[in-house]
C-alpha cells in the first residue's frame, strides 16, 4: 500500500505484532494440547498396568490363558459371583477387559451354582 492510502508505519507494525501473537498463541495451545494427550495416554497405560497386575494377582490361571495362542477363553459361570457378591461382579468385569486387551473372546458356560451342588455325580464322556 502506498502513502496515499492513509496507512502509517505504526499500523503495519501493529498488524505484524498481532499476527505474531496469534502464531505464538497457536503454538502454545498446540503444545498444551499435546501435553494433555500425552497425559491421557500415560494415564491409560498406568490403568492398564494396574489392571494387569490385579488380574495376575487375583486370577493367575486366567491371565495365563489370555496370553496363550487361543481365540477364546472359557470360564464357568460359577467362577464369579455364584452367591451374587458385588466385588465378584467387579472382578468379572476386570477379567473381561483383560481378555479384550489380549484380543480374546470370553465365553461363559454353565448355570448358576451348578458346580456347587453336592448331589451332582460325575459323568463319563466317551
C-alpha positions as CSV (number, residue, x, y, z in Angstrom):
1,X,0.0,0.0,0.0
2,X,1.3,3.4,-0.8
3,X,1.5,6.5,1.3
4,X,-1.6,8.0,-0.3
5,X,-3.9,5.2,1.1
6,X,-3.8,6.6,4.6
7,X,-1.8,3.7,6.3
8,X,1.1,4.6,8.5
9,X,4.1,2.6,9.5
10,X,2.7,2.1,13.0
11,X,-0.4,0.4,11.7
12,X,1.7,-2.1,9.7
13,X,3.8,-2.9,12.7
14,X,0.7,-3.4,14.9
15,X,-0.7,-5.8,12.3
16,X,2.6,-7.8,12.3
17,X,2.7,-7.9,16.1
18,X,-0.9,-9.2,16.3
19,X,-0.1,-11.9,13.7
20,X,3.0,-13.0,15.8
21,X,0.9,-13.1,19.0
22,X,-1.7,-15.3,17.2
23,X,1.0,-17.6,15.9
24,X,2.7,-17.8,19.4
25,X,-0.7,-18.5,21.0
26,X,-1.4,-21.2,18.4
27,X,1.9,-22.9,19.1
28,X,1.4,-22.7,22.9
29,X,-2.1,-24.0,22.5
30,X,-0.9,-26.9,20.4
31,X,1.9,-27.7,22.9
32,X,-0.7,-27.7,25.8
33,X,-3.0,-30.0,23.7
34,X,-0.1,-32.4,23.0
35,X,0.8,-32.4,26.7
36,X,-2.8,-33.3,27.6
37,X,-2.9,-36.1,25.0
38,X,0.3,-37.5,26.4
39,X,-1.0,-37.2,29.9
40,X,-4.2,-39.1,28.9
41,X,-2.1,-41.8,27.2
42,X,0.1,-42.1,30.2
43,X,-3.0,-42.4,32.5
44,X,-4.4,-45.1,30.3
45,X,-1.1,-47.0,30.3
46,X,-1.0,-46.8,34.1
47,X,-4.6,-48.0,34.4
48,X,-3.8,-50.9,32.0
49,X,-0.7,-51.8,34.1
50,X,-2.8,-51.8,37.3
51,X,-5.4,-54.0,35.7
52,X,-2.8,-56.4,34.5
53,X,-1.2,-56.6,38.0
54,X,-4.6,-57.1,39.6
55,X,-5.5,-60.0,37.3
56,X,-2.1,-61.6,37.7
57,X,-2.6,-61.5,41.5
58,X,-6.2,-62.5,41.6
59,X,-6.6,-64.8,38.6
60,X,-3.2,-66.1,37.6
61,X,-4.5,-69.0,35.6
62,X,-7.0,-66.8,33.7
63,X,-4.2,-64.3,32.9
64,X,-2.0,-67.2,31.6
65,X,-4.9,-68.4,29.4
66,X,-5.3,-65.0,27.9
67,X,-1.7,-64.9,27.0
68,X,-1.8,-68.2,25.2
69,X,-2.3,-68.6,21.5
70,X,-6.1,-69.2,21.6
71,X,-9.1,-67.3,20.2
72,X,-11.4,-67.7,23.2
73,X,-11.2,-68.1,27.0
74,X,-13.9,-70.3,28.5
75,X,-15.0,-69.8,32.1
76,X,-17.7,-71.3,34.1
77,X,-20.5,-69.1,35.4
78,X,-19.8,-70.2,39.0
79,X,-16.2,-68.8,38.7
80,X,-17.6,-65.4,39.6
81,X,-20.4,-64.3,41.9
82,X,-22.1,-67.7,42.4
83,X,-23.6,-66.2,45.5
84,X,-24.1,-62.7,43.9
85,X,-21.2,-60.9,45.6
86,X,-20.7,-57.3,44.2
87,X,-17.0,-57.5,44.4
88,X,-17.1,-60.7,42.2
89,X,-19.0,-58.8,39.5
90,X,-16.2,-56.2,39.5
91,X,-13.6,-59.0,39.1
92,X,-15.6,-60.5,36.3
93,X,-15.6,-57.1,34.5
94,X,-11.9,-56.7,35.0
95,X,-11.3,-60.2,33.7
96,X,-13.3,-59.5,30.6
97,X,-11.4,-56.2,30.0
98,X,-8.1,-58.0,30.4
99,X,-9.1,-60.7,27.9
100,X,-10.1,-58.0,25.5
101,X,-6.7,-56.3,25.8
102,X,-5.2,-59.6,24.7
103,X,-7.7,-60.0,21.8
104,X,-9.6,-62.9,23.4
105,X,-13.2,-63.7,23.2
106,X,-14.7,-64.7,26.6
107,X,-17.3,-67.4,26.7
108,X,-19.2,-68.1,29.9
109,X,-20.7,-71.5,30.3
110,X,-22.8,-73.3,32.8
111,X,-25.7,-72.5,35.2
112,X,-25.6,-70.6,38.4
113,X,-24.4,-72.7,41.4
114,X,-24.1,-75.8,39.1
115,X,-20.7,-76.7,40.3
116,X,-21.6,-76.2,44.0
117,X,-24.4,-78.9,44.1
118,X,-23.3,-81.8,46.2
119,X,-25.7,-84.3,44.5
120,X,-24.1,-83.9,41.2
121,X,-22.4,-87.1,40.0
122,X,-19.5,-87.2,37.6
123,X,-20.5,-88.1,34.0
124,X,-18.3,-90.3,31.9
125,X,-17.8,-88.8,28.4
126,X,-17.0,-91.2,25.6
